[in-house]
Amino acid sequence: MFQVENLLRENIKKLTPYSSARDEFHGEAKIFLDANENSLGSPLTVWYNRYPDPLQWKLKESLSKIKAVPPENIFLGNGSDECIDILYRAFCEPGKDNVIINPPTYGMYEVSAHINDIEIRRARLLDDFQLDLVHLENLVDDRTKIIWICSPNNPSGNSLFREDIETVLNNFPGLVVVDEAYINFSRHKSFVQELKDYPNLVVLQTMSKAWGLAGLRLGMAFASEAIIDVYNKVKPPYNINQSTQQLALKAMEEVGQVNDMIRLIVAMREDLAKRLASLPLVKKIFPSDANFLLVKVVDAKAIYQYLIEKQIVVRDRSKVELCEGCLRITVGTENENNELITTLQSFSV
């Protein structure tokens, strides 16, 4: 049976978290003389001379209404990268434990593992970019703490079969992290609503993609209260700055505009895929549930360099397993997509 305490590192169990001045105060107040702030303000605005809410409750309450998840089941990180890193630091013993990734996948799972001295085991996806459940199961041992699953997957763009993810959740006693950074561009249902059924589930999402707030660096983790408590125990005291909290709150008032953008991006993705498919240099376009396309071309390195010379930047994924000869192309604006197609039409195959 899954229990958070059975997975936690011993030093984290014993950890007394840093207690900020704002952690110790609850309620309303007119005068704050507790945190050694500059009471006269700042050159910018008086808002920024005060430390932000360390637990971002207003932001979580707003998110709660959108995601239909209690605020207590939400953790906000300085980008999804912080959400990833804290799981390593809290649950994985350096030099002893291991985690499993399913390449090709998001690179930060592996980078963060190396930073934290955690062994990476690879259950390579099948040729159709779906989970290889047999290989995955064979890699699990008593020191396996986390299985990372990215769906829709980056860089392939496809959603993984839901029943396969459920199989992992039902059979693995450690943490299963489902990274849904691109879920808004997919017709598939989020796993956020399954938290009550799976106490070992952590769902990652972000404000960087569909919400268009990459510059704010705001990631989200949804999990049981027990796991969220661990997140809050380990995180820095003021990990989400005041301006990010305020701007994100403002953005969340415009859910309708965000949904309109999502619909437009999906429509442009389908149009871009058709136009790319008509080019002689394109060999294959993989199905996508994200805001990008994985495109197999005749000479990825040459085409990448050609586009760079024309001041168009895409991602060369040709050295990534199962992505040989592929470029990853983000859906741009209508003008950007047009310029990309026009430029590729002038490339000599």
MITI-933432 format. One record per residue (C-alpha): residue number from 1; y, z, x. Coordinates in steps of 0.5 Angstrom, whole numbers, plus 2048, in hexadecimal, padded with zeros to 3 digits. Layout:
REM residues N
<site k="NUM" north="Y" up="Z" east="X"/>
...
REM end
This chain:
REM residues 349
<site k="1" north="800" up="800" east="800"/>
<site k="2" north="807" up="7FE" east="803"/>
<site k="3" north="80B" up="804" east="805"/>
<site k="4" north="812" up="803" east="809"/>
<site k="5" north="810" up="80A" east="80D"/>
<site k="6" north="80A" up="807" east="80F"/>
<site k="7" north="80E" up="801" east="812"/>
<site k="8" north="814" up="804" east="815"/>
<site k="9" north="815" up="805" east="81D"/>
<site k="10" north="814" up="80D" east="81E"/>
<site k="11" north="81B" up="80D" east="821"/>
<site k="12" north="81E" up="80A" east="81B"/>
<site k="13" north="81A" up="80F" east="816"/>
<site k="14" north="81E" up="815" east="81B"/>
<site k="15" north="824" up="811" east="81B"/>
<site k="16" north="82B" up="815" east="818"/>
<site k="17" north="82F" up="80F" east="816"/>
<site k="18" north="837" up="80F" east="819"/>
<site k="19" north="83B" up="812" east="813"/>
<site k="20" north="842" up="80F" east="812"/>
<site k="21" north="847" up="813" east="80F"/>
<site k="22" north="847" up="80E" east="809"/>
<site k="23" north="83F" up="810" east="808"/>
<site k="24" north="841" up="817" east="808"/>
<site k="25" north="846" up="816" east="802"/>
<site k="26" north="845" up="814" east="7FB"/>
<site k="27" north="84A" up="813" east="7F5"/>
<site k="28" north="851" up="811" east="7F5"/>
<site k="29" north="857" up="813" east="7F9"/>
<site k="30" north="85E" up="812" east="7FB"/>
<site k="31" north="85F" up="814" east="802"/>
<site k="32" north="859" up="813" east="807"/>
<site k="33" north="85A" up="817" east="80E"/>
<site k="34" north="853" up="817" east="810"/>
<site k="35" north="851" up="811" east="814"/>
<site k="36" north="857" up="811" east="819"/>
<site k="37" north="85A" up="80A" east="817"/>
<site k="38" north="861" up="808" east="818"/>
<site k="39" north="864" up="80B" east="812"/>
<site k="40" north="86A" up="806" east="812"/>
<site k="41" north="867" up="800" east="811"/>
<site k="42" north="866" up="7F9" east="816"/>
<site k="43" north="86A" up="7F3" east="818"/>
<site k="44" north="866" up="7EF" east="812"/>
<site k="45" north="865" up="7F4" east="80C"/>
<site k="46" north="864" up="7FB" east="80A"/>
<site k="47" north="85D" up="7F9" east="808"/>
<site k="48" north="85A" up="7F8" east="80F"/>
<site k="49" north="85C" up="7FF" east="812"/>
<site k="50" north="857" up="802" east="80E"/>
<site k="51" north="84F" up="802" east="80F"/>
<site k="52" north="84C" up="7FE" east="80A"/>
<site k="53" north="846" up="801" east="805"/>
<site k="54" north="840" up="802" east="80A"/>
<site k="55" north="83B" up="800" east="804"/>
<site k="56" north="840" up="7FB" east="800"/>
<site k="57" north="83E" up="7FE" east="7F9"/>
<site k="58" north="843" up="7F9" east="7F6"/>
<site k="59" north="840" up="7F3" east="7F9"/>
<site k="60" north="839" up="7F5" east="7F7"/>
<site k="61" north="83B" up="7F7" east="7F0"/>
<site k="62" north="83E" up="7F0" east="7EF"/>
<site k="63" north="838" up="7ED" east="7F3"/>
<site k="64" north="834" up="7F1" east="7EE"/>
<site k="65" north="836" up="7ED" east="7E8"/>
<site k="66" north="835" up="7E7" east="7EB"/>
<site k="67" north="82E" up="7E8" east="7EE"/>
<site k="68" north="82C" up="7ED" east="7E8"/>
<site k="69" north="82A" up="7F2" east="7EE"/>
<site k="70" north="82C" up="7F9" east="7EE"/>
<site k="71" north="831" up="7FA" east="7F3"/>
<site k="72" north="82C" up="7FF" east="7F7"/>
<site k="73" north="828" up="7F9" east="7F8"/>
<site k="74" north="82D" up="7F6" east="7FC"/>
<site k="75" north="82F" up="7F6" east="803"/>
<site k="76" north="835" up="7F2" east="806"/>
<site k="77" north="834" up="7F0" east="80D"/>
<site k="78" north="839" up="7EC" east="812"/>
<site k="79" north="836" up="7E6" east="811"/>
<site k="80" north="82E" up="7E5" east="80F"/>
<site k="81" north="82D" up="7E6" east="817"/>
<site k="82" north="82F" up="7EE" east="816"/>
<site k="83" north="82A" up="7EE" east="811"/>
<site k="84" north="825" up="7EB" east="815"/>
<site k="85" north="826" up="7EF" east="81B"/>
<site k="86" north="826" up="7F6" east="818"/>
<site k="87" north="81F" up="7F5" east="815"/>
<site k="88" north="81D" up="7F4" east="81C"/>
<site k="89" north="820" up="7FA" east="81F"/>
<site k="90" north="81E" up="7FE" east="819"/>
<site k="91" north="817" up="7FC" east="818"/>
<site k="92" north="814" up="7F9" east="81F"/>
<site k="93" north="812" up="7FD" east="825"/>
<site k="94" north="815" up="7F9" east="82B"/>
<site k="95" north="80F" up="7F6" east="82F"/>
<site k="96" north="80A" up="7F8" east="82A"/>
<site k="97" north="80B" up="7F5" east="823"/>
<site k="98" north="80B" up="7EE" east="821"/>
<site k="99" north="80D" up="7EA" east="81C"/>
<site k="100" north="80B" up="7E3" east="819"/>
<site k="101" north="810" up="7DD" east="818"/>
<site k="102" north="80E" up="7D6" east="815"/>
<site k="103" north="811" up="7D1" east="819"/>
<site k="104" north="815" up="7CC" east="819"/>
<site k="105" north="81A" up="7D2" east="816"/>
<site k="106" north="820" up="7D5" east="817"/>
<site k="107" north="821" up="7D7" east="81E"/>
<site k="108" north="824" up="7DE" east="81E"/>
<site k="109" north="81D" up="7E1" east="81C"/>
<site k="110" north="81B" up="7DF" east="823"/>
<site k="111" north="821" up="7E1" east="826"/>
<site k="112" north="822" up="7E7" east="823"/>
<site k="113" north="81B" up="7E9" east="825"/>
<site k="114" north="81C" up="7E7" east="82C"/>
<site k="115" north="822" up="7EC" east="82C"/>
<site k="116" north="81E" up="7F2" east="829"/>
<site k="117" north="818" up="7F0" east="82E"/>
<site k="118" north="813" up="7EF" east="828"/>
<site k="119" north="80E" up="7EA" east="829"/>
<site k="120" north="80E" up="7E3" east="824"/>
<site k="121" north="808" up="7E0" east="821"/>
<site k="122" north="808" up="7D9" east="81F"/>
<site k="123" north="805" up="7D7" east="818"/>
<site k="124" north="807" up="7D0" east="819"/>
<site k="125" north="809" up="7CC" east="812"/>
<site k="126" north="804" up="7C7" east="810"/>
<site k="127" north="806" up="7C0" east="810"/>
<site k="128" north="809" up="7C0" east="809"/>
<site k="129" north="80D" up="7C6" east="80C"/>
<site k="130" north="809" up="7CB" east="807"/>
<site k="131" north="806" up="7D2" east="80A"/>
<site k="132" north="800" up="7D2" east="80D"/>
<site k="133" north="7FD" up="7D8" east="80A"/>
<site k="134" north="7F6" up="7D8" east="80E"/>
<site k="135" north="7FA" up="7D8" east="815"/>
<site k="136" north="7FF" up="7DD" east="812"/>
<site k="137" north="7FA" up="7E2" east="810"/>
<site k="138" north="7F6" up="7E1" east="817"/>
<site k="139" north="7FC" up="7E3" east="81B"/>
<site k="140" north="7FD" up="7E9" east="817"/>
<site k="141" north="7FB" up="7F0" east="81A"/>
<site k="142" north="7FC" up="7F7" east="81A"/>
<site k="143" north="803" up="7F6" east="81E"/>
<site k="144" north="806" up="7F1" east="81A"/>
<site k="145" north="80C" up="7F4" east="816"/>
<site k="146" north="810" up="7EE" east="813"/>
<site k="147" north="80E" up="7E7" east="811"/>
<site k="148" north="814" up="7E2" east="810"/>
<site k="149" north="814" up="7DD" east="80B"/>
<site k="150" north="81A" up="7D8" east="80A"/>
<site k="151" north="81A" up="7D4" east="803"/>
<site k="152" north="81E" up="7D0" east="803"/>
<site k="153" north="81C" up="7CF" east="80A"/>
<site k="154" north="820" up="7CD" east="80F"/>
<site k="155" north="820" up="7C8" east="812"/>
<site k="156" north="81B" up="7C4" east="80E"/>
<site k="157" north="81F" up="7C6" east="807"/>
<site k="158" north="819" up="7C6" east="803"/>
<site k="159" north="817" up="7CC" east="7FF"/>
<site k="160" north="811" up="7D0" east="800"/>
<site k="161" north="80B" up="7D0" east="7FB"/>
<site k="162" north="80D" up="7D7" east="7F7"/>
<site k="163" north="806" up="7D8" east="7F6"/>
<site k="164" north="805" up="7D8" east="7FD"/>
<site k="165" north="80A" up="7DD" east="7FE"/>
<site k="166" north="807" up="7E2" east="7F9"/>
<site k="167" north="801" up="7E2" east="7FD"/>
<site k="168" north="804" up="7E4" east="803"/>
<site k="169" north="808" up="7EA" east="7FF"/>
<site k="170" north="801" up="7EC" east="7FC"/>
<site k="171" north="7FD" up="7EC" east="802"/>
<site k="172" north="802" up="7EE" east="808"/>
<site k="173" north="803" up="7F6" east="808"/>
<site k="174" north="809" up="7F5" east="80C"/>
<site k="175" north="810" up="7F2" east="80B"/>
<site k="176" north="811" up="7EB" east="808"/>
<site k="177" north="818" up="7E8" east="809"/>
<site k="178" north="819" up="7E2" east="805"/>
<site k="179" north="820" up="7DF" east="807"/>
<site k="180" north="823" up="7DB" east="801"/>
<site k="181" north="829" up="7D9" east="805"/>
<site k="182" north="829" up="7D2" east="801"/>
<site k="183" north="826" up="7D4" east="7FB"/>
<site k="184" north="82C" up="7D2" east="7F7"/>
<site k="185" north="82B" up="7CB" east="7F8"/>
<site k="186" north="824" up="7CB" east="7F6"/>
<site k="187" north="821" up="7CB" east="7EE"/>
<site k="188" north="81C" up="7D1" east="7F1"/>
<site k="189" north="81D" up="7D8" east="7EE"/>
<site k="190" north="81F" up="7DD" east="7F3"/>
<site k="191" north="81A" up="7E3" east="7F5"/>
<site k="192" north="820" up="7E8" east="7F4"/>
<site k="193" north="81D" up="7E9" east="7ED"/>
<site k="194" north="817" up="7EB" east="7F0"/>
<site k="195" north="819" up="7F1" east="7F4"/>
<site k="196" north="816" up="7F6" east="7EF"/>
<site k="197" north="80F" up="7F3" east="7F0"/>
<site k="198" north="80F" up="7F2" east="7F7"/>
<site k="199" north="811" up="7F9" east="7FB"/>
<site k="200" north="810" up="7F5" east="802"/>
<site k="201" north="815" up="7EF" east="800"/>
<site k="202" north="81C" up="7EE" east="803"/>
<site k="203" north="820" up="7E8" east="801"/>
<site k="204" north="825" up="7E5" east="805"/>
<site k="205" north="82B" up="7E1" east="802"/>
<site k="206" north="832" up="7E0" east="805"/>
<site k="207" north="839" up="7DE" east="803"/>
<site k="208" north="839" up="7D9" east="808"/>
<site k="209" north="836" up="7D3" east="804"/>
<site k="210" north="837" up="7D2" east="7FD"/>
<site k="211" north="83D" up="7D7" east="7FD"/>
<site k="212" north="841" up="7D3" east="802"/>
<site k="213" north="842" up="7D9" east="806"/>
<site k="214" north="83F" up="7D8" east="80D"/>
<site k="215" north="845" up="7DB" east="810"/>
<site k="216" north="845" up="7E2" east="80D"/>
<site k="217" north="83E" up="7E3" east="810"/>
<site k="218" north="83B" up="7E6" east="80A"/>
<site k="219" north="833" up="7E7" east="809"/>
<site k="220" north="82F" up="7EA" east="804"/>
<site k="221" north="829" up="7EE" east="804"/>
<site k="222" north="825" up="7F0" east="7FD"/>
<site k="223" north="820" up="7F5" east="7FE"/>
<site k="224" north="81D" up="7FB" east="7FB"/>
<site k="225" north="821" up="802" east="7FB"/>
<site k="226" north="81D" up="804" east="801"/>
<site k="227" north="81E" up="7FE" east="805"/>
<site k="228" north="826" up="7FE" east="804"/>
<site k="229" north="826" up="805" east="806"/>
<site k="230" north="823" up="803" east="80C"/>
<site k="231" north="828" up="7FE" east="80D"/>
<site k="232" north="82E" up="802" east="80C"/>
<site k="233" north="82B" up="808" east="810"/>
<site k="234" north="82B" up="803" east="816"/>
<site k="235" north="831" up="7FE" east="815"/>
<site k="236" north="838" up="800" east="818"/>
<site k="237" north="83D" up="804" east="814"/>
<site k="238" north="842" up="7FE" east="812"/>
<site k="239" north="83E" up="7F8" east="813"/>
<site k="240" north="841" up="7F4" east="80E"/>
<site k="241" north="849" up="7F4" east="80F"/>
<site k="242" north="84E" up="7F5" east="80A"/>
<site k="243" north="850" up="7ED" east="80A"/>
<site k="244" north="849" up="7EB" east="809"/>
<site k="245" north="848" up="7F0" east="803"/>
<site k="246" north="84F" up="7EE" east="7FF"/>
<site k="247" north="84E" up="7E6" east="800"/>
<site k="248" north="847" up="7E6" east="7FE"/>
<site k="249" north="849" up="7EA" east="7F8"/>
<site k="250" north="84E" up="7E5" east="7F6"/>
<site k="251" north="849" up="7E0" east="7F7"/>
<site k="252" north="844" up="7E3" east="7F2"/>
<site k="253" north="849" up="7E2" east="7ED"/>
<site k="254" north="848" up="7DB" east="7ED"/>
<site k="255" north="840" up="7DA" east="7EC"/>
<site k="256" north="842" up="7D4" east="7E7"/>
<site k="257" north="845" up="7D0" east="7ED"/>
<site k="258" north="83F" up="7D2" east="7F2"/>
<site k="259" north="83A" up="7CF" east="7ED"/>
<site k="260" north="83E" up="7C9" east="7EC"/>
<site k="261" north="83E" up="7C8" east="7F4"/>
<site k="262" north="837" up="7C9" east="7F4"/>
<site k="263" north="836" up="7C4" east="7EF"/>
<site k="264" north="83A" up="7BF" east="7F3"/>
<site k="265" north="837" up="7C0" east="7F9"/>
<site k="266" north="830" up="7BF" east="7F6"/>
<site k="267" north="832" up="7B9" east="7F3"/>
<site k="268" north="835" up="7B6" east="7FA"/>
<site k="269" north="82F" up="7B8" east="7FD"/>
<site k="270" north="82B" up="7B4" east="7F9"/>
<site k="271" north="830" up="7AE" east="7FA"/>
<site k="272" north="830" up="7AF" east="801"/>
<site k="273" north="828" up="7AF" east="802"/>
<site k="274" north="828" up="7A8" east="7FE"/>
<site k="275" north="82E" up="7A5" east="803"/>
<site k="276" north="82A" up="7A8" east="809"/>
<site k="277" north="824" up="7A5" east="807"/>
<site k="278" north="826" up="79E" east="806"/>
<site k="279" north="828" up="79E" east="80E"/>
<site k="280" north="823" up="79A" east="812"/>
<site k="281" north="824" up="7A0" east="817"/>
<site k="282" north="821" up="7A5" east="812"/>
<site k="283" north="81A" up="7A6" east="812"/>
<site k="284" north="819" up="7AC" east="80D"/>
<site k="285" north="81D" up="7B1" east="809"/>
<site k="286" north="81A" up="7B7" east="808"/>
<site k="287" north="81B" up="7BA" east="801"/>
<site k="288" north="820" up="7C0" east="801"/>
<site k="289" north="822" up="7C6" east="7FD"/>
<site k="290" north="828" up="7C8" east="801"/>
<site k="291" north="82E" up="7C5" east="803"/>
<site k="292" north="82C" up="7C1" east="809"/>
<site k="293" north="827" up="7BB" east="80A"/>
<site k="294" north="821" up="7BB" east="80F"/>
<site k="295" north="821" up="7B3" east="811"/>
<site k="296" north="81C" up="7B0" east="816"/>
<site k="297" north="820" up="7AA" east="81A"/>
<site k="298" north="81E" up="7A5" east="81F"/>
<site k="299" north="821" up="7A8" east="825"/>
<site k="300" north="824" up="7AF" east="823"/>
<site k="301" north="827" up="7B1" east="82A"/>
<site k="302" north="82A" up="7AA" east="82A"/>
<site k="303" north="82D" up="7AA" east="823"/>
<site k="304" north="82F" up="7B2" east="824"/>
<site k="305" north="833" up="7B0" east="82A"/>
<site k="306" north="836" up="7A9" east="827"/>
<site k="307" north="838" up="7AE" east="821"/>
<site k="308" north="83B" up="7B3" east="826"/>
<site k="309" north="83F" up="7AD" east="829"/>
<site k="310" north="842" up="7AB" east="822"/>
<site k="311" north="844" up="7B3" east="822"/>
<site k="312" north="83E" up="7B4" east="81C"/>
<site k="313" north="83A" up="7BA" east="81E"/>
<site k="314" north="833" up="7BB" east="81B"/>
<site k="315" north="82D" up="7BF" east="81D"/>
<site k="316" north="828" up="7BC" east="822"/>
<site k="317" north="821" up="7BF" east="820"/>
<site k="318" north="81D" up="7BA" east="823"/>
<site k="319" north="81A" up="7C0" east="828"/>
<site k="320" north="818" up="7C4" east="823"/>
<site k="321" north="811" up="7C4" east="821"/>
<site k="322" north="80F" up="7C0" east="81B"/>
<site k="323" north="816" up="7BD" east="81B"/>
<site k="324" north="815" up="7B8" east="821"/>
<site k="325" north="81A" up="7B3" east="820"/>
<site k="326" north="81E" up="7B6" east="81B"/>
<site k="327" north="826" up="7B8" east="81A"/>
<site k="328" north="828" up="7BD" east="815"/>
<site k="329" north="82E" up="7BA" east="811"/>
<site k="330" north="832" up="7BF" east="80D"/>
<site k="331" north="835" up="7BC" east="806"/>
<site k="332" north="83D" up="7BB" east="808"/>
<site k="333" north="842" up="7B9" east="803"/>
<site k="334" north="842" up="7B3" east="800"/>
<site k="335" north="847" up="7B0" east="805"/>
<site k="336" north="843" up="7B3" east="80B"/>
<site k="337" north="83C" up="7B0" east="808"/>
<site k="338" north="83F" up="7A9" east="807"/>
<site k="339" north="842" up="7A9" east="80F"/>
<site k="340" north="83B" up="7AC" east="811"/>
<site k="341" north="837" up="7A6" east="80D"/>
<site k="342" north="83D" up="7A1" east="810"/>
<site k="343" north="83C" up="7A3" east="817"/>
<site k="344" north="834" up="7A3" east="817"/>
<site k="345" north="834" up="79C" east="814"/>
<site k="346" north="838" up="79A" east="81A"/>
<site k="347" north="832" up="79D" east="81F"/>
<site k="348" north="82E" up="798" east="822"/>
<site k="349" north="827" up="799" east="821"/>
REM end
